[in-house]
Amino acid sequence: MYLSSEKKVEFFEKYGESATNTGSSEAQIAMFSFRISHLTEHLKLNKKDFSTQRALITLVGKRRSLLDYLKKKDINRYRAIIKDLNLRR
């Protein structure tokens, strides 16, 4: 699988407070961004894979809702994660 447990721990250590804090909004946004980029590359090669396309749209919506939550909760953390992941609205 493209997303191993070591990769997940790396994301949680970098964006969350610790390796065991999997509920951090920043860590979840980073994981969603990694998965979105992977699915986007897959869809560039497989244009008719509609189930993957639907999964991609769902992930983008989840990431957007987490970003909206973080923006409402703490604007400085929102700006930091946007800058760190090179996301722009």
C-alpha positions in Angstrom: 0.0 0.0 0.0 1.2 3.5 -0.7 0.5 4.7 2.8 2.4 2.5 5.3 2.2 2.8 9.0 5.7 4.3 9.2 4.5 7.1 6.8 1.5 7.7 9.0 3.7 8.0 12.2 5.9 10.4 10.3 2.9 12.6 9.5 1.7 12.5 13.1 5.1 13.4 14.5 5.6 16.3 12.1 2.1 17.9 12.1 0.5 16.6 15.3 1.9 17.1 18.8 3.2 13.5 19.0 3.2 10.3 17.2 0.2 9.0 19.1 -2.0 12.1 18.5 -3.9 11.0 15.5 -6.9 13.3 16.1 -5.0 16.5 15.5 -6.6 18.6 12.7 -3.2 19.5 11.2 -2.2 15.8 11.1 -5.5 14.8 9.4 -5.2 17.6 6.9 -1.7 16.5 6.0 -2.8 12.9 5.6 -5.7 13.9 3.4 -3.4 16.1 1.3 -1.0 13.2 0.8 -3.9 10.9 -0.2 -5.4 13.5 -2.5 -2.1 14.0 -4.4 -1.7 10.2 -4.7 -5.3 9.8 -6.1 -4.8 12.7 -8.5 -1.7 11.1 -10.0 -3.7 7.8 -10.3 -6.5 9.5 -12.1 -4.2 11.2 -14.5 -3.3 7.7 -15.8 -6.8 6.1 -15.4 -9.3 8.6 -16.6 -12.3 6.3 -16.4 -11.8 5.1 -12.8 -15.0 6.7 -11.5 -14.9 5.1 -8.0 -11.5 6.6 -7.4 -12.8 9.9 -8.7 -15.7 9.8 -6.2 -13.3 8.9 -3.4 -11.1 11.9 -4.4 -14.1 14.3 -4.3 -15.0 13.0 -0.8 -11.5 13.5 0.5 -11.3 17.0 -0.8 -14.6 17.8 0.9 -13.3 16.3 4.2 -10.1 18.3 4.0 -12.1 21.5 3.2 -14.3 21.0 6.2 -11.3 20.4 8.5 -9.7 23.5 7.1 -12.9 25.5 7.7 -13.0 24.2 11.3 -9.4 25.1 11.9 -9.9 28.6 10.4 -12.8 29.2 12.7 -11.1 27.7 15.8 -7.5 29.2 15.5 -6.5 31.3 12.5 -2.8 31.1 13.3 -2.8 27.3 13.1 -4.8 27.5 9.9 -2.3 29.9 8.3 0.6 27.7 9.4 -0.8 24.5 7.9 -1.7 26.3 4.7 1.8 27.6 4.4 3.5 24.3 5.4 1.5 22.2 2.9 1.4 24.8 0.1 -2.4 24.9 0.0 -4.2 28.0 -1.2 -7.9 28.7 -1.3 
